[in-house]
Amino acid sequence: MEDNQIFRIALITAIIGLAGMTLLSDKVMPHKININEISKSNIGETVVIEGHVRTIESHGNKLYILSVIDNNGVMNVIIKDNLINEFKRNGQSPQIYVNRYVRISGKVIDYKGSIELELTDVKSINILI
């Protein structure tokens, strides 16, 4: 095979790959959503919200509940014990997010009829302001 043919094959493959990534990116990456738009139809999905952390309730070393508010609503974000331990190993505490504006990626869950967001990774919460 000549260099010119190899170059053409590589170029075509790259173009097809980039087109595929562009078309499928919204299916792979969690989408940002306003809190009031999250409903039971989103249960099991991973979504991204941005908002102000008003309060954090600590339930021992088992659970933290962050109350996050955006311009449209309020949502509880759950941090379970396995992530609390990971925060501690990293020398952090979820308390650092109180009164901060954050971006959170998490899984939509139903807890006793209430829609909540469960943090699935310590890297899924970032302070924006």
C-alpha positions as a Markdown table, in Angstrom:
| # | Residue | x | y | z |
|---|---|---|---|---|
| 1 | Met | 0.0 | 0.0 | 0.0 |
| 2 | Glu | 1.4 | 3.4 | -0.9 |
| 3 | Asp | 1.7 | 6.3 | 1.5 |
| 4 | Asn | -1.0 | 8.3 | -0.4 |
| 5 | Gln | -3.5 | 5.5 | 0.1 |
| 6 | Ile | -2.7 | 5.1 | 3.8 |
| 7 | Phe | -3.1 | 8.9 | 4.2 |
| 8 | Arg | -6.5 | 8.9 | 2.6 |
| 9 | Ile | -7.7 | 6.0 | 4.7 |
| 10 | Ala | -6.4 | 7.7 | 7.9 |
| 11 | Leu | -8.1 | 11.0 | 6.9 |
| 12 | Ile | -11.4 | 9.3 | 6.1 |
| 13 | Thr | -11.3 | 7.4 | 9.3 |
| 14 | Ala | -10.6 | 10.6 | 11.3 |
| 15 | Ile | -13.4 | 12.5 | 9.6 |
| 16 | Ile | -15.9 | 9.7 | 10.3 |
| 17 | Gly | -14.7 | 9.5 | 13.9 |
| 18 | Leu | -15.1 | 13.2 | 14.5 |
| 19 | Ala | -18.5 | 13.3 | 12.9 |
| 20 | Gly | -19.6 | 10.3 | 15.1 |
| 21 | Met | -18.3 | 12.0 | 18.3 |
| 22 | Thr | -20.1 | 15.2 | 17.4 |
| 23 | Leu | -23.4 | 13.4 | 16.8 |
| 24 | Leu | -23.2 | 11.2 | 19.9 |
| 25 | Ser | -21.7 | 13.7 | 22.4 |
| 26 | Asp | -25.1 | 14.7 | 23.9 |
| 27 | Lys | -25.9 | 11.0 | 24.4 |
| 28 | Val | -22.6 | 10.2 | 26.2 |
| 29 | Met | -22.1 | 13.4 | 28.4 |
| 30 | Pro | -24.7 | 14.3 | 31.1 |
| 31 | His | -26.8 | 17.2 | 30.1 |
| 32 | Lys | -27.2 | 20.4 | 32.2 |
| 33 | Ile | -30.7 | 20.8 | 33.4 |
| 34 | Asn | -32.6 | 23.2 | 35.6 |
| 35 | Ile | -33.7 | 21.7 | 38.9 |
| 36 | Asn | -37.4 | 22.3 | 38.2 |
| 37 | Glu | -37.1 | 20.3 | 35.0 |
| 38 | Ile | -36.0 | 17.1 | 36.8 |
| 39 | Ser | -38.9 | 14.7 | 37.1 |
| 40 | Lys | -39.6 | 11.0 | 37.6 |
| 41 | Ser | -38.9 | 10.5 | 33.9 |
| 42 | Asn | -35.2 | 11.3 | 34.7 |
| 43 | Ile | -34.8 | 8.6 | 37.3 |
| 44 | Gly | -31.7 | 6.6 | 36.6 |
| 45 | Glu | -30.2 | 9.3 | 34.3 |
| 46 | Thr | -27.1 | 11.2 | 35.1 |
| 47 | Val | -27.6 | 15.0 | 34.9 |
| 48 | Val | -25.7 | 18.2 | 35.7 |
| 49 | Ile | -27.1 | 20.9 | 37.8 |
| 50 | Glu | -25.6 | 24.3 | 38.9 |
| 51 | Gly | -26.7 | 26.1 | 42.0 |
| 52 | His | -26.0 | 27.5 | 45.4 |
| 53 | Val | -25.5 | 25.1 | 48.3 |
| 54 | Arg | -27.7 | 26.5 | 51.1 |
| 55 | Thr | -27.2 | 23.9 | 53.7 |
| 56 | Ile | -25.6 | 20.6 | 54.4 |
| 57 | Glu | -27.1 | 18.1 | 56.9 |
| 58 | Ser | -24.7 | 15.5 | 58.3 |
| 59 | His | -26.0 | 12.2 | 59.4 |
| 60 | Gly | -22.8 | 10.9 | 61.1 |
| 61 | Asn | -20.3 | 9.4 | 58.7 |
| 62 | Lys | -23.1 | 7.7 | 56.7 |
| 63 | Leu | -24.7 | 10.5 | 54.7 |
| 64 | Tyr | -24.6 | 14.1 | 53.8 |
| 65 | Ile | -27.6 | 15.9 | 52.3 |
| 66 | Leu | -26.8 | 19.1 | 50.4 |
| 67 | Ser | -29.7 | 21.5 | 49.7 |
| 68 | Val | -29.0 | 23.1 | 46.3 |
| 69 | Ile | -31.0 | 25.9 | 44.9 |
| 70 | Asp | -30.9 | 27.4 | 41.4 |
| 71 | Asn | -33.2 | 30.1 | 39.9 |
| 72 | Asn | -36.0 | 27.5 | 39.4 |
| 73 | Gly | -36.0 | 25.2 | 42.4 |
| 74 | Val | -34.4 | 23.3 | 45.2 |
| 75 | Met | -33.0 | 19.8 | 45.2 |
| 76 | Asn | -31.4 | 17.5 | 47.8 |
| 77 | Val | -28.0 | 16.1 | 46.7 |
| 78 | Ile | -27.0 | 12.9 | 48.5 |
| 79 | Ile | -23.5 | 12.0 | 49.4 |
| 80 | Lys | -23.2 | 8.5 | 50.7 |
| 81 | Asp | -20.6 | 7.0 | 53.1 |
| 82 | Asn | -18.3 | 5.6 | 50.4 |
| 83 | Leu | -17.8 | 9.1 | 49.0 |
| 84 | Ile | -17.6 | 10.7 | 52.4 |
| 85 | Asn | -14.6 | 8.4 | 53.1 |
| 86 | Glu | -13.1 | 9.3 | 49.8 |
| 87 | Phe | -13.5 | 13.0 | 50.6 |
| 88 | Lys | -11.7 | 12.3 | 53.9 |
| 89 | Arg | -8.9 | 10.4 | 52.2 |
| 90 | Asn | -8.4 | 13.5 | 50.0 |
| 91 | Gly | -8.2 | 15.7 | 53.1 |
| 92 | Gln | -11.6 | 17.4 | 52.3 |
| 93 | Ser | -15.1 | 17.6 | 53.7 |
| 94 | Pro | -18.4 | 18.2 | 51.9 |
| 95 | Gln | -18.8 | 21.1 | 54.3 |
| 96 | Ile | -16.5 | 23.2 | 52.0 |
| 97 | Tyr | -19.4 | 23.5 | 49.6 |
| 98 | Val | -21.7 | 25.5 | 52.0 |
| 99 | Asn | -22.6 | 28.9 | 50.6 |
| 100 | Arg | -20.8 | 28.2 | 47.3 |
| 101 | Tyr | -22.0 | 28.1 | 43.8 |
| 102 | Val | -21.3 | 24.6 | 42.4 |
| 103 | Arg | -21.7 | 22.3 | 39.4 |
| 104 | Ile | -22.8 | 18.8 | 40.3 |
| 105 | Ser | -23.1 | 15.8 | 38.1 |
| 106 | Gly | -25.2 | 13.0 | 39.7 |
| 107 | Lys | -27.7 | 10.2 | 39.2 |
| 108 | Val | -31.4 | 11.1 | 39.6 |
| 109 | Ile | -33.0 | 8.9 | 42.2 |
| 110 | Asp | -36.4 | 8.5 | 43.9 |
| 111 | Tyr | -36.3 | 8.4 | 47.7 |
| 112 | Lys | -39.7 | 7.8 | 49.2 |
| 113 | Gly | -41.4 | 9.7 | 46.4 |
| 114 | Ser | -39.0 | 12.6 | 46.5 |
| 115 | Ile | -36.7 | 13.2 | 43.5 |
| 116 | Glu | -33.1 | 13.6 | 44.6 |
| 117 | Leu | -29.6 | 13.7 | 43.0 |
| 118 | Glu | -27.0 | 11.2 | 44.2 |
| 119 | Leu | -23.4 | 12.1 | 43.9 |
| 120 | Thr | -21.5 | 9.2 | 42.3 |
| 121 | Asp | -17.9 | 10.5 | 42.3 |
| 122 | Val | -16.1 | 13.1 | 44.4 |
| 123 | Lys | -14.9 | 14.7 | 41.2 |
| 124 | Ser | -18.5 | 15.3 | 40.1 |
| 125 | Ile | -18.9 | 18.3 | 42.3 |
| 126 | Asn | -17.0 | 21.5 | 41.5 |
| 127 | Ile | -17.0 | 25.0 | 43.0 |
| 128 | Leu | -17.7 | 27.6 | 40.3 |
| 129 | Ile | -17.8 | 30.7 | 42.6 |
